[in-house]
Amino acid sequence: MSQVIIKRKDHDDVIQLKRKVTSFGRTPQNDVILKGDRISRRHCEVRKTSEGYSLVDLESRNGTFVNGERVKEKKLELGDRIHVGDVLVIFENELPPALVSGAPAARPTAEDDFIVAGRKKVGAGLIWFGVVIVVLGGFIWWRLSERAGKNSVTNSPSGNMTPVQTDPDSLPTGSTRISPDGDLIDINLVAKLERLLQQARDREKNNELAKAISFYEVISEKADQDSMIWSLARSRLKKIKSQAESELELCRNLLKEAELTGQAEIYRTVIKRCGLIVKSYQGTVFVKSAQEIINQARESLQKDSAVLREETASRLLVLAAGYRQEGKWDLARSFYNKIIAEFTETLVAPQARQALNELKSN
């Protein structure tokens, strides 16, 4: 299976190309999220074909380069250096060098056949030895379990045998197995972390992202960094946080647009989207940023609304004055009354009251 290495500032990320299509870009919807001003929202894809892997540029603004050459589509070769914006991505293959190069295997000799036959006999002997060890170990384990069962009961006052109750969380982490690398693995801890990972996924599906983040962080702290569960937790944690950062950035841009155009609907959209962040990420650092954007949007919306009402009241006052000059007293009175009733807080309202009193005195 092939892979790509993403060269970041402080570390390298290795991405396995397991899917038929692996997308690269700036937004969280991509399989691989890359940050940078020169990276498009959906920048490029690596597609698995019958002949290998191909890189396809998705009409990105700044283009995709392979070994210094800008490409639209190119079949990838081992060691190709791909530039996505300012990020370097190296295409690699996990196959052994002999298989990658396609070199023919050497023809076995008679001496090699003899050695292989000897190894087979030794292997068969080791297998039988292993079987004996497993059977003997099973017998010893059964005897120890039987003895432990007898010791785990006590006599009750009535003379009956009562099992000793043990809290599962207080059990010693003595249940271990040996990994292929020769390390001891705590089976109880692994089982707990697997359950916690499932709970984190369920919370994420229910949009309870703050809880999901806390669960993933616990897994990242407790699990072995070389384990699959640690990699899964770190990947999901990174993606959730990236989604929150992208949503906050979108709200900031919308707020700037609203301040330039004065459109109240955009302010309301910002308040709604940031409200969802506050609800989903309760207790995280993202809530403070979202609340600041909400307060700024509400303040700007209130200011813009006051200016708009002042302008509307002024236009009504001009219309009323025009009707007054034309001798259309009833129309003038209706506009003055509308200003007084609906725009009381404006600076125009006192002028409307004075004009209305003058009409009444006439």
N, C-alpha and C positions, 0 to 999 in steps of 0.2 A: 504494500500500500504506500502511496506517495504522501508527501507532506510538504508544508511550506514553513519556513522560519521567518518570523517577523522581527526585524531588528529595531527594537525600541531604545530609548535613551538610556534607561537604567537596567534593562533586562531583555531577553529574547523570549518570544512566544512560539511554541511549536504547535501547529495546527494540522491534524490528520485530515486528509481529503477523503472522508468516508462517503460523502454524498455525491450524487451525480453532478450537482451544481453547487458550488460554494461561492457566495457573493461577498464582495468587499465594498465598504462605503462608510459614510459618516453617521448614518442614522441607525437606531437600534434594530431596525427591521432586517439588517444584514446579518449574515452568519459570522463575519469577522468585522468588528467595528474598528475603524481607523480614524484618528483625530488629526486635523490639520486644515489650514485655510485653503490649500490647493486640492483638497479631496472633495469629490462630489458626494451628494447624498447616496446615490447608487453609482459607484465608480466603475467596477469591473467584476467579471465572474471567471472562475476556473471550472471548466466543464470536462467531465470524464467521458471519453469516447472509446470506440472499439480499438483505436490506434494509440491511445494514451490520454494525455491531458492537453487541453487547449485553453488559452487565455483570450477572453473576449472583452473589449472595451465597450462600456454601455453609454457611449456618446458623452463621456465626461468632459467637463469644461477645459481641464488642463491636460487631458490625455493620459495614456498609460504607456510606459516605456519598458522594453525588454532589451537588456544589454545595451542601453543607451539609445535605442531606436524606437520611435513612436509607432505603435501598432494598433490596428483595429481588431485583428484576430491572428493568433499565432500558436502553433503547436509548441508545447513546452518541452525543453530538453533538460537533462540532469545538470544542475548547477546554474540554470538561468537566473539572472538578477533582474527582478521586476521592481520598477519604481512606480508606486501609487502616490502621487503628490510628492511629499518629502519623505515618505516611508519606504524603506528597502525591504523587499520580500524575496527570499531565496527559495527556489523550487528544488526539492531533494527527493530521493527515492530510498525507501527503507530496505529494499532488497539487497542481499549480499553482493559485493563487488563482482564476484564471478558470474552471477546471474545477470547483473546489469550490463556488463561488458559483452556478454554473449560468447565468451571464450569457450571452446569445446573441452569437455572433460577428458583427462588422460585415460588411456586404455589400461585396465588392470592387468597386472602380471601374475605369474604363478605364485610368486612370493607373496603378492598382495592377497591372493585367494587363501593361502595358508594362514596368513595373519587374520583374515576375516573369519575363517572357520574357528580359529583359536578363540577369538573374541566372542563368537557365538556361544561356545562351550562355557567360557567364563561367565558370560551374561546369564546363561541358563542356571548355572550354579548359584549366582547371586540372587536370582529370582526365588529359587527354592529356599535359600537362606532367609530372604525377606519374609516369605510366607511363614516360616517357623517363628521368626521374631514377632510377627503380627499376632499369630495364634497364642504364643506365650504371653505377649503383652495383654491380649484380651482376657486371658484367664486371670492374670494378676489383677487387672482392673475390676473384674467381676468379684473376686474375693475381697478386695478393698471396699468395693461398694456395699457388699453384703455386711461387712464388719461395721461400716459407717452407718448403715441402716439400723443395726442393732443398738449403736451408741446414740442414735438420734431420738430415742424415746425415753420417757421418764415415768415413774409410777405416780399416779394421782392419789389423792387422799382416799378415794374409794377403792383403790387397789387396781384400777384399770390402767392399761398402758396408753399414755397420751403422747402424740408426736410433739416434738418441740417446734414451735412456730418461728420461722426465720424471715426477716424482712429481706426481699429480693435485692433492694438497693444497698443493703449492708453486707452482701456476699463479697468475699474477697475476690479480686480479679485474678484468680489462679487458673481459670480455664484458658489455656493457651494452645496454640499450634505453631508450627514452624513454617515460615514463608519459604518460597523457592530461593530467596537470597540468604536463608539461614537465620533470619530474625524471628524473635518471638512475637506473636500477634495475640493480643487480648481479645478473645472471641466475644466476651460479654460486652466490652466497649464497642467493638465493631457493630454488634447487633443493635445496641442503643443508638449509635450514630446513624445506622441505616433507617431506624424508625424515625429519628429526628429529621433525616433528609426527606422522608415521605411526608412528614407533617409540614415541613417548609414548602414543599411543592404544593400541597393542598392549600396552604395559606396564600401562596402566590396566585393560584387559580381563582381564589375568592377575593383577590385584590387586597388582601391584608398584608401589604408589602412590608410594613414595619416589623410585624411578627416574623415574616419570612427572612428578613435581613438579620434579625437577632438569632434565628435558628442557624442560618448559614454561617454566621460569624462564630457561633459555638463549635460547629463542625470544623471550621477552618482552624480553630485553636486546638481542638482535641485530637483530630485525625492526623495520621501519618502523612507528611507532605508528599510522599511517593505513592500514596494510595489513590485509587480511582475516586473514592468518595470525597477526598479532599479536593481533587481537581474539579469534580462536578459542583461542589459547594462554592468554590472560588469563582468558577465560571458564571454560575447563576447570580452570585452576589455582585460580581462586576457588571453583569448585564442590567440588573435591577437599578443599581446606582447610576449607570450610564443613562438609562431611560429617564430617571428623575432629573438628571442634569440637562438632558436634551429638552425635556418639557419646560424646565425653568428658563432655559435660553430662548425657547419659542415664545414664552409669555413676555419676556423682556423685550423681544423684538416687536411683538404685537403692541405692547405698551408705548414704545417709541412711535409706531405707526399711528396709534390713536392720538397721541399728543400732537403729531404733525397735522392730521386731518380733522381732529375734533369730533370724530364719529363716536357717539355714545355706545353703539352696538359693539364696537371693538373693545371698549372698556369693560362691558358686561361679559364678553367672551373671556377676557383675561381673568376677571374675578372668578368666573365659573371654573376655568381650567386649574387655576391655583388652588381653588377650594377643594378640588379632587385630590391634589397633591397633599394638602393638609390632612384630609381624611384618610388617605391610603398610607401615608408615611408618618403617622402620628408618633412623636417621640424621637424622630431622627433629625439630623442637621438640616434636611431639606425643608422642614416645616417653617423654620425661621425665615428662610429666603422667600418662600411662597407667601408668607404672611406680610412681609415687607412690600412685595409687589402688589398684593391685594389692597393694602392701605394706600399705597401711592396711586393706584387706579381709582379708588373711591374718592380720594381727595381731588384728583384731576377731573373726574366725572362731575363732582359737585361744583367745582369752579366753572367748568365749561357750561354746565346747566344754568348757573346763575347769569352768566354773560348772555346766553341765548335768550333767557326770559327778559332780560333788560332790553335787548334789541327788539324783541317782539312787542313789548309794551310801548317802546318808542315809536315803532311803525304805526301802532293803533292810535297813538296820540296825534300823529301827523294826519292820519285819515280823519279823525274826529274834528281837528281844526279846519280841515278843508271843507267838510260838510257844514261846519258852523259859518264859515265865510259865504257859502252858497245859500245860506238860509235854511238848510235842511236840519232843523233843530232836533227832530226826533232821532234821526240817525246819529247826530253828534252825541246826544244824551246816551244812546245805547252803547256807543263805543267808550264814552267816559265811564259809565257804570261797569262795563266789562273789565276795564283796566283796574278800577277800584276793587272789584270783587275777586278777580283771578290773579292779579299781579300786585297785591298789596305791599309785598316786601321790596318792590323796585323803587328806584329814585323817581320814576315817572308818575307813580300813584298820587303823590301830593299835588302835582301839577294838574292831574285829571280832576281831583276834588275841587280845586280852585276854579277851574274852567266850568265845572258843573254848577257850582254855586253862582257864578256869574250868569249862566243861562237861566237859572231859577229866578234870579233877581230881575232879569229882563222880562 
